[in-house]
Amino acid sequence: MTASTLFALTLARLLPDDWTATGWLVRHVGSFEALSSQPPEALRNHLGHRPEGIRLLAQLSNAAFLQKMQEQAKAELATLITKRIRVLTPHDDVWPAGLEALPEHQRPFLLFAYGNLELLAQPTVALLARPPISDAAYDRAQDLTLHLIEAGCVPVTGALSGFDVALQKLCHNAPRPHPAIMVAHTGLAQLLPPMRPVAAATLRAGGLLLSPFLMELRPSDRRDRQRALVQAALAQAAVFVEPRDETPEHMALDWAVQAHRPVFGISTRTMPEVHPIRESVDFEWVVEAARRTSPAE
C-alpha cells in the first residue's frame, strides 16, 4: 500500500463520478502528506471553479470526515490485497502512458488490475466493435487476432459483447494459451454474468483484467464511453470494426484520430485518417505500429 494509492482511492470514494478535480489532486499533489503542505489558496485556484471541486475542498478540510474516509480506504486496500487485486495510479511505473493523452475529464486516475501486469509493457492492440457487425468484418477481426497472437502482440478487448468473448476465446484456445487484456465498463466485482467465465479463462491464460471504476460500480452508458476511451488509449494501436456513429466506439475512434494515434479500421466505408484493413497482408501494419510504440521495444 503506497501513499499515492491510499490518496487516490480515498478521493475516488469522495467523488466517484468526477475524474477532473480528483485526477488533478492525484497527479499534482499525490498524497495526504503533500496535501497538508499545500497553500489553501493554491488548491482553491485549481479546484474552486467547478461545483465538484468546491465540494471536494469542503470534504478535504473536514479533518474528522477525512480521517474516517482514509480508514475505510485502508480497509478496502487490505481486502483487495488479499484478493490479489492491485490499485494502480499515475505514480506507478506500470501505469499505461497512453492514458495521459486523454482529455482531463475522461482521464482515469486509478486502475483496478487483476492478473499479469507485465502485459502493460508489451505491444498491445485494442480491438473495438459493437455488434451487430457483418460476417465479413467479424471474420477479418478474428483473422487479425490470430495474427496478433502469432506475432506476440497482446489483444485488448472490452468485457461486454459476443465480439469480445470470441476474440478472448481465440487467445484461450491457441496452441499455447495466449495472454490478453479485458477492460471492463463496470467495477471488477460487477462483471456481467456471461463475462465471468471468460474473464476466468483469460486469467488462466496469463491475461489481465482492468477497470478504472470502483469495484462495486455497475454498468452505465457513461462508464461504457469511458471504457472505450481507456481501451483505445492504453494500447499502442487501435482497430475499430465497423464503428457506428454515436456509439462509445466511434467516440473513441474520434479521440484516437485527433490524438494522432495509430488507428486502423475494418469497414466497407472510408474513414478519414484511418488505415483500412482490407486483406490479411495489412495485418502486419498493425503489428508494426504496436511494436514501434511499445514500452518494451
C-alpha positions as a LaTeX table, in Angstrom:
\begin{tabular}{lrrr}
\hline
Residue & $x$ (\AA) & $y$ (\AA) & $z$ (\AA) \\
\hline
Met1 & 0.00 & 0.00 & 0.00 \\
Thr2 & 1.58 & 3.30 & $-1.11$ \\
Ala3 & 0.71 & 6.82 & $-0.06$ \\
Ser4 & $-0.45$ & 7.69 & $-3.59$ \\
Thr5 & $-2.69$ & 4.59 & $-3.74$ \\
Leu6 & $-4.40$ & 5.44 & $-0.45$ \\
Phe7 & $-4.81$ & 9.05 & $-1.57$ \\
Ala8 & $-6.33$ & 8.08 & $-4.93$ \\
Leu9 & $-8.75$ & 5.52 & $-3.51$ \\
Thr10 & $-9.94$ & 7.90 & $-0.79$ \\
Leu11 & $-10.57$ & 10.64 & $-3.36$ \\
Ala12 & $-12.41$ & 8.20 & $-5.61$ \\
Arg13 & $-14.76$ & 7.45 & $-2.73$ \\
Leu14 & $-15.38$ & 11.17 & $-2.21$ \\
Leu15 & $-16.24$ & 11.88 & $-5.87$ \\
Pro16 & $-16.72$ & 8.56 & $-7.71$ \\
Asp17 & $-18.03$ & 10.12 & $-10.93$ \\
Asp18 & $-15.64$ & 13.04 & $-11.29$ \\
Trp19 & $-12.16$ & 12.50 & $-12.74$ \\
Thr20 & $-11.17$ & 16.14 & $-13.21$ \\
Ala21 & $-10.70$ & 17.52 & $-9.69$ \\
Thr22 & $-9.67$ & 14.20 & $-8.18$ \\
Gly23 & $-7.35$ & 13.45 & $-11.10$ \\
Trp24 & $-5.59$ & 16.79 & $-10.70$ \\
Leu25 & $-5.03$ & 16.17 & $-7.00$ \\
Val26 & $-3.69$ & 12.64 & $-7.56$ \\
Arg27 & $-1.30$ & 13.74 & $-10.30$ \\
His28 & $-0.10$ & 17.05 & $-8.89$ \\
Val29 & $-0.34$ & 16.55 & $-5.11$ \\
Gly30 & $-0.13$ & 12.79 & $-4.78$ \\
Ser31 & $-0.54$ & 12.07 & $-1.07$ \\
Phe32 & $-2.21$ & 13.30 & 2.10 \\
Glu33 & 1.19 & 14.36 & 3.45 \\
Ala34 & 1.77 & 16.56 & 0.42 \\
Leu35 & $-1.80$ & 17.85 & 0.63 \\
Ser36 & $-1.22$ & 19.14 & 4.15 \\
Ser37 & 1.60 & 21.36 & 2.89 \\
Gln38 & $-0.40$ & 22.86 & 0.02 \\
Pro39 & $-1.41$ & 26.51 & 0.46 \\
Pro40 & $-5.24$ & 26.67 & 0.61 \\
Glu41 & $-5.23$ & 29.46 & $-1.97$ \\
Ala42 & $-3.38$ & 27.25 & $-4.48$ \\
Leu43 & $-5.95$ & 24.49 & $-4.05$ \\
Arg44 & $-8.84$ & 26.95 & $-4.48$ \\
Asn45 & $-7.25$ & 28.33 & $-7.66$ \\
His46 & $-7.10$ & 24.86 & $-9.20$ \\
Leu47 & $-10.33$ & 23.35 & $-7.87$ \\
Gly48 & $-12.67$ & 26.16 & $-6.85$ \\
His49 & $-14.05$ & 27.00 & $-10.30$ \\
Arg50 & $-16.25$ & 23.88 & $-10.55$ \\
Pro51 & $-19.03$ & 22.68 & $-8.20$ \\
Glu52 & $-17.33$ & 19.29 & $-7.81$ \\
Gly53 & $-14.06$ & 20.95 & $-6.85$ \\
Ile54 & $-15.76$ & 23.19 & $-4.28$ \\
Arg55 & $-17.45$ & 20.14 & $-2.76$ \\
Leu56 & $-14.15$ & 18.27 & $-2.68$ \\
Leu57 & $-12.34$ & 21.16 & $-0.99$ \\
Ala58 & $-15.00$ & 21.22 & 1.72 \\
Gln59 & $-14.59$ & 17.50 & 2.32 \\
Leu60 & $-10.80$ & 17.74 & 2.45 \\
Ser61 & $-11.00$ & 20.48 & 5.06 \\
Asn62 & $-13.17$ & 18.33 & 7.38 \\
Ala63 & $-10.49$ & 16.51 & 9.37 \\
Ala64 & $-12.80$ & 14.04 & 11.16 \\
Phe65 & $-14.64$ & 13.10 & 8.00 \\
Leu66 & $-11.42$ & 12.74 & 6.03 \\
Gln67 & $-9.88$ & 10.52 & 8.71 \\
Lys68 & $-12.91$ & 8.25 & 8.55 \\
Met69 & $-12.67$ & 8.01 & 4.76 \\
Gln70 & $-8.95$ & 7.22 & 4.96 \\
Glu71 & $-9.59$ & 4.37 & 7.38 \\
Gln72 & $-12.24$ & 2.95 & 5.08 \\
Ala73 & $-9.85$ & 3.17 & 2.13 \\
Lys74 & $-7.12$ & 1.41 & 4.12 \\
Ala75 & $-9.51$ & $-1.42$ & 4.96 \\
Glu76 & $-10.60$ & $-1.68$ & 1.33 \\
Leu77 & $-7.00$ & $-1.82$ & 0.12 \\
Ala78 & $-6.19$ & $-4.55$ & 2.63 \\
Thr79 & $-9.12$ & $-6.59$ & 1.32 \\
Leu80 & $-8.06$ & $-6.05$ & $-2.29$ \\
Ile81 & $-4.53$ & $-7.19$ & $-1.47$ \\
Thr82 & $-5.88$ & $-10.49$ & $-0.13$ \\
Lys83 & $-7.74$ & $-10.91$ & $-3.45$ \\
Arg84 & $-4.55$ & $-10.09$ & $-5.42$ \\
Ile85 & $-6.13$ & $-7.01$ & $-6.97$ \\
Arg86 & $-3.74$ & $-4.09$ & $-7.47$ \\
Val87 & $-4.81$ & $-0.47$ & $-7.46$ \\
Leu88 & $-2.63$ & 1.49 & $-9.85$ \\
Thr89 & $-2.17$ & 5.26 & $-10.04$ \\
Pro90 & $-0.21$ & 7.51 & $-12.44$ \\
His91 & 2.68 & 7.35 & $-9.95$ \\
Asp92 & 3.20 & 3.62 & $-10.61$ \\
Asp93 & 5.83 & 2.58 & $-13.15$ \\
Val94 & 3.38 & 0.22 & $-14.87$ \\
Trp95 & 0.74 & 2.92 & $-15.39$ \\
Pro96 & $-0.09$ & 2.98 & $-19.16$ \\
Ala97 & 1.41 & 6.19 & $-20.51$ \\
Gly98 & $-1.21$ & 6.41 & $-23.25$ \\
Leu99 & $-3.91$ & 7.22 & $-20.70$ \\
Glu100 & $-2.28$ & 10.59 & $-20.04$ \\
Ala101 & $-3.25$ & 11.74 & $-23.53$ \\
Leu102 & $-6.98$ & 11.51 & $-22.77$ \\
Pro103 & $-9.00$ & 14.68 & $-22.08$ \\
Glu104 & $-8.78$ & 15.67 & $-18.43$ \\
His105 & $-12.41$ & 14.84 & $-17.64$ \\
Gln106 & $-12.05$ & 11.41 & $-19.28$ \\
Arg107 & $-8.60$ & 10.56 & $-17.87$ \\
Pro108 & $-8.67$ & 7.93 & $-15.10$ \\
Phe109 & $-6.51$ & 8.38 & $-12.05$ \\
Leu110 & $-6.68$ & 4.79 & $-10.84$ \\
Leu111 & $-6.98$ & 1.34 & $-12.35$ \\
Phe112 & $-8.07$ & $-1.82$ & $-10.60$ \\
Ala113 & $-5.91$ & $-4.60$ & $-12.03$ \\
Tyr114 & $-6.18$ & $-8.37$ & $-11.60$ \\
Gly115 & $-3.66$ & $-10.57$ & $-13.35$ \\
Asn116 & $-0.42$ & $-10.15$ & $-15.24$ \\
Leu117 & 0.72 & $-6.51$ & $-15.06$ \\
Glu118 & 3.72 & $-7.24$ & $-17.29$ \\
Leu119 & 1.33 & $-7.20$ & $-20.26$ \\
Leu120 & 1.09 & $-3.40$ & $-19.95$ \\
Ala121 & 4.68 & $-3.14$ & $-21.17$ \\
Gln122 & 4.12 & $-5.41$ & $-24.18$ \\
Pro123 & 2.95 & $-4.44$ & $-27.70$ \\
Thr124 & $-0.82$ & $-4.13$ & $-27.30$ \\
Val125 & $-3.61$ & $-3.74$ & $-29.85$ \\
Ala126 & $-7.13$ & $-2.66$ & $-28.87$ \\
Leu127 & $-9.96$ & $-4.18$ & $-30.88$ \\
Leu128 & $-13.27$ & $-2.34$ & $-30.56$ \\
Ala129 & $-16.63$ & $-3.24$ & $-32.06$ \\
Arg130 & $-20.29$ & $-3.05$ & $-31.14$ \\
Pro131 & $-22.43$ & $-5.83$ & $-32.60$ \\
Pro132 & $-24.18$ & $-6.29$ & $-34.88$ \\
Ile133 & $-21.34$ & $-6.30$ & $-37.40$ \\
Ser134 & $-21.14$ & $-8.03$ & $-40.75$ \\
Asp135 & $-19.87$ & $-11.59$ & $-41.09$ \\
Ala136 & $-17.00$ & $-10.38$ & $-43.28$ \\
Ala137 & $-15.85$ & $-7.85$ & $-40.69$ \\
Tyr138 & $-16.23$ & $-10.38$ & $-37.89$ \\
Asp139 & $-14.13$ & $-12.94$ & $-39.77$ \\
Arg140 & $-11.42$ & $-10.39$ & $-40.57$ \\
Ala141 & $-11.23$ & $-9.28$ & $-36.93$ \\
Gln142 & $-10.79$ & $-12.89$ & $-35.86$ \\
Asp143 & $-8.10$ & $-13.47$ & $-38.50$ \\
Leu144 & $-6.32$ & $-10.33$ & $-37.31$ \\
Thr145 & $-6.47$ & $-11.56$ & $-33.72$ \\
Leu146 & $-4.89$ & $-14.87$ & $-34.73$ \\
His147 & $-2.13$ & $-12.93$ & $-36.49$ \\
Leu148 & $-1.57$ & $-10.81$ & $-33.38$ \\
Ile149 & $-1.27$ & $-13.97$ & $-31.28$ \\
Glu150 & 1.28 & $-15.43$ & $-33.69$ \\
Ala151 & 3.23 & $-12.15$ & $-33.69$ \\
Gly152 & 3.32 & $-12.00$ & $-29.88$ \\
Cys153 & 1.12 & $-8.92$ & $-29.52$ \\
Val154 & $-1.45$ & $-8.61$ & $-26.73$ \\
Pro155 & $-5.08$ & $-8.13$ & $-27.82$ \\
Val156 & $-7.07$ & $-5.66$ & $-25.70$ \\
Thr157 & $-10.85$ & $-6.16$ & $-25.72$ \\
Gly158 & $-13.81$ & $-4.95$ & $-23.75$ \\
Ala159 & $-15.82$ & $-7.16$ & $-21.40$ \\
Leu160 & $-19.23$ & $-6.54$ & $-22.87$ \\
Ser161 & $-20.22$ & $-8.32$ & $-26.06$ \\
Gly162 & $-20.04$ & $-11.55$ & $-28.01$ \\
Phe163 & $-17.34$ & $-9.90$ & $-30.10$ \\
Asp164 & $-15.15$ & $-9.54$ & $-27.00$ \\
Val165 & $-15.87$ & $-13.15$ & $-25.99$ \\
Ala166 & $-14.97$ & $-14.51$ & $-29.42$ \\
Leu167 & $-11.60$ & $-12.74$ & $-29.53$ \\
Gln168 & $-10.74$ & $-13.76$ & $-26.00$ \\
Lys169 & $-11.57$ & $-17.39$ & $-26.80$ \\
Leu170 & $-9.15$ & $-17.29$ & $-29.73$ \\
Cys171 & $-6.47$ & $-16.43$ & $-27.18$ \\
His172 & $-7.59$ & $-19.13$ & $-24.73$ \\
Asn173 & $-7.68$ & $-21.81$ & $-27.45$ \\
Ala174 & $-4.39$ & $-21.01$ & $-29.15$ \\
Pro175 & $-1.94$ & $-23.95$ & $-29.32$ \\
Arg176 & $-0.27$ & $-22.27$ & $-26.37$ \\
Pro177 & $-2.81$ & $-20.14$ & $-24.43$ \\
His178 & $-2.06$ & $-16.53$ & $-25.21$ \\
Pro179 & $-2.45$ & $-13.66$ & $-22.72$ \\
Ala180 & $-4.88$ & $-10.85$ & $-23.46$ \\
Ile181 & $-6.34$ & $-7.86$ & $-21.63$ \\
Met182 & $-10.01$ & $-7.18$ & $-20.88$ \\
Val183 & $-11.17$ & $-3.65$ & $-19.98$ \\
Ala184 & $-14.43$ & $-3.59$ & $-18.03$ \\
His185 & $-17.19$ & $-0.98$ & $-18.18$ \\
Thr186 & $-18.07$ & $-1.85$ & $-14.56$ \\
Gly187 & $-16.18$ & $-2.38$ & $-11.36$ \\
Leu188 & $-14.41$ & $-5.75$ & $-11.39$ \\
Ala189 & $-16.89$ & $-7.09$ & $-8.82$ \\
Gln190 & $-19.77$ & $-6.31$ & $-11.20$ \\
Leu191 & $-18.69$ & $-8.03$ & $-14.40$ \\
Leu192 & $-21.71$ & $-9.15$ & $-16.39$ \\
Pro193 & $-22.50$ & $-12.83$ & $-15.63$ \\
Pro194 & $-21.76$ & $-14.06$ & $-19.19$ \\
Met195 & $-18.33$ & $-12.44$ & $-18.96$ \\
Arg196 & $-17.23$ & $-14.07$ & $-15.71$ \\
Pro197 & $-16.19$ & $-17.49$ & $-17.10$ \\
Val198 & $-14.47$ & $-15.72$ & $-20.00$ \\
Ala199 & $-12.58$ & $-13.48$ & $-17.58$ \\
Ala200 & $-11.56$ & $-16.51$ & $-15.52$ \\
Ala201 & $-10.22$ & $-18.22$ & $-18.64$ \\
Thr202 & $-8.34$ & $-15.05$ & $-19.60$ \\
Leu203 & $-6.65$ & $-15.04$ & $-16.21$ \\
Arg204 & $-5.73$ & $-18.72$ & $-16.53$ \\
Ala205 & $-4.10$ & $-17.89$ & $-19.88$ \\
Gly206 & $-1.88$ & $-15.30$ & $-18.17$ \\
Gly207 & $-4.08$ & $-12.34$ & $-19.01$ \\
Leu208 & $-5.16$ & $-9.19$ & $-17.21$ \\
Leu209 & $-8.48$ & $-7.65$ & $-16.16$ \\
Leu210 & $-8.62$ & $-3.86$ & $-15.84$ \\
Ser211 & $-11.22$ & $-1.38$ & $-14.68$ \\
Pro212 & $-10.98$ & 2.36 & $-13.97$ \\
Phe213 & $-14.10$ & 2.11 & $-11.79$ \\
Leu214 & $-14.62$ & 1.36 & $-8.12$ \\
Met215 & $-15.19$ & $-2.34$ & $-7.52$ \\
Glu216 & $-18.94$ & $-2.19$ & $-6.91$ \\
Leu217 & $-19.94$ & 0.22 & $-9.69$ \\
Arg218 & $-22.49$ & $-1.18$ & $-12.14$ \\
Pro219 & $-22.84$ & $-0.61$ & $-15.91$ \\
Ser220 & $-23.93$ & 2.75 & $-17.25$ \\
Asp221 & $-23.78$ & 4.49 & $-20.61$ \\
Arg222 & $-21.25$ & 6.94 & $-19.25$ \\
Arg223 & $-18.96$ & 4.18 & $-17.99$ \\
Asp224 & $-19.19$ & 2.39 & $-21.31$ \\
Arg225 & $-18.00$ & 5.55 & $-23.06$ \\
Gln226 & $-15.15$ & 5.88 & $-20.60$ \\
Arg227 & $-14.26$ & 2.19 & $-21.05$ \\
Ala228 & $-13.96$ & 2.59 & $-24.82$ \\
Leu229 & $-11.62$ & 5.56 & $-24.40$ \\
Val230 & $-9.48$ & 3.76 & $-21.83$ \\
Gln231 & $-9.34$ & 0.64 & $-24.01$ \\
Ala232 & $-8.16$ & 2.64 & $-27.01$ \\
Ala233 & $-5.73$ & 4.82 & $-25.07$ \\
Leu234 & $-3.84$ & 2.17 & $-23.11$ \\
Ala235 & $-2.98$ & 0.17 & $-26.26$ \\
Gln236 & $-0.24$ & 1.11 & $-28.72$ \\
Ala237 & $-2.58$ & 0.68 & $-31.71$ \\
Ala238 & $-6.36$ & 0.52 & $-32.06$ \\
Val239 & $-8.55$ & $-1.31$ & $-34.55$ \\
Phe240 & $-12.19$ & $-0.23$ & $-34.96$ \\
Val241 & $-14.56$ & $-2.72$ & $-36.57$ \\
Glu242 & $-17.48$ & $-1.13$ & $-38.42$ \\
Pro243 & $-17.84$ & 1.72 & $-35.90$ \\
Arg244 & $-21.29$ & 3.31 & $-35.94$ \\
Asp245 & $-21.99$ & 6.96 & $-35.23$ \\
Glu246 & $-22.91$ & 7.97 & $-31.69$ \\
Thr247 & $-21.50$ & 4.82 & $-30.09$ \\
Pro248 & $-18.75$ & 4.66 & $-27.45$ \\
Glu249 & $-16.51$ & 3.03 & $-30.04$ \\
His250 & $-16.97$ & 5.87 & $-32.52$ \\
Met251 & $-16.24$ & 8.41 & $-29.79$ \\
Ala252 & $-13.02$ & 6.53 & $-29.00$ \\
Leu253 & $-12.20$ & 6.48 & $-32.72$ \\
Asp254 & $-12.64$ & 10.26 & $-32.97$ \\
Trp255 & $-10.34$ & 10.77 & $-29.98$ \\
Ala256 & $-7.67$ & 8.39 & $-31.33$ \\
Val257 & $-7.60$ & 10.16 & $-34.70$ \\
Gln258 & $-7.39$ & 13.61 & $-33.08$ \\
Ala259 & $-4.61$ & 12.36 & $-30.78$ \\
His260 & $-2.65$ & 11.06 & $-33.79$ \\
Arg261 & $-2.60$ & 7.51 & $-32.52$ \\
Pro262 & $-2.07$ & 4.52 & $-34.85$ \\
Val263 & $-5.68$ & 3.85 & $-35.92$ \\
Phe264 & $-6.91$ & 1.05 & $-38.18$ \\
Gly265 & $-10.36$ & 0.20 & $-39.45$ \\
Ile266 & $-12.22$ & $-2.87$ & $-40.63$ \\
Ser267 & $-15.13$ & $-1.41$ & $-42.56$ \\
Thr268 & $-16.61$ & $-1.11$ & $-46.04$ \\
Arg269 & $-16.76$ & 2.67 & $-45.74$ \\
Thr270 & $-13.81$ & 5.02 & $-45.96$ \\
Met271 & $-12.85$ & 6.65 & $-42.67$ \\
Pro272 & $-10.56$ & 9.71 & $-42.92$ \\
Glu273 & $-7.14$ & 9.27 & $-41.28$ \\
Val274 & $-7.91$ & 5.60 & $-40.52$ \\
His275 & $-5.71$ & 2.96 & $-42.12$ \\
Pro276 & $-8.01$ & 0.38 & $-43.73$ \\
Ile277 & $-7.53$ & $-3.35$ & $-43.15$ \\
Arg278 & $-8.83$ & $-4.94$ & $-46.33$ \\
Glu279 & $-6.64$ & $-8.02$ & $-46.69$ \\
Ser280 & $-4.53$ & $-10.25$ & $-44.46$ \\
Val281 & $-1.42$ & $-8.57$ & $-45.87$ \\
Asp282 & $-2.49$ & $-5.45$ & $-43.96$ \\
Phe283 & $-2.29$ & $-7.22$ & $-40.59$ \\
Glu284 & 1.45 & $-6.69$ & $-40.32$ \\
Trp285 & 0.95 & $-2.92$ & $-40.39$ \\
Val286 & $-0.98$ & $-3.24$ & $-37.13$ \\
Val287 & 1.77 & $-5.37$ & $-35.57$ \\
Glu288 & 4.46 & $-2.90$ & $-36.59$ \\
Ala289 & 2.50 & 0.04 & $-35.20$ \\
Ala290 & 2.12 & $-1.73$ & $-31.85$ \\
Arg291 & 5.77 & $-2.70$ & $-31.70$ \\
Arg292 & 7.04 & 0.70 & $-32.73$ \\
Thr293 & 5.35 & 2.49 & $-29.84$ \\
Ser294 & 5.55 & $-0.28$ & $-27.20$ \\
Pro295 & 7.48 & 0.44 & $-23.95$ \\
Ala296 & 9.11 & $-2.98$ & $-24.35$ \\
Glu297 & 10.58 & $-2.16$ & $-27.74$ \\
\hline
\end{tabular}
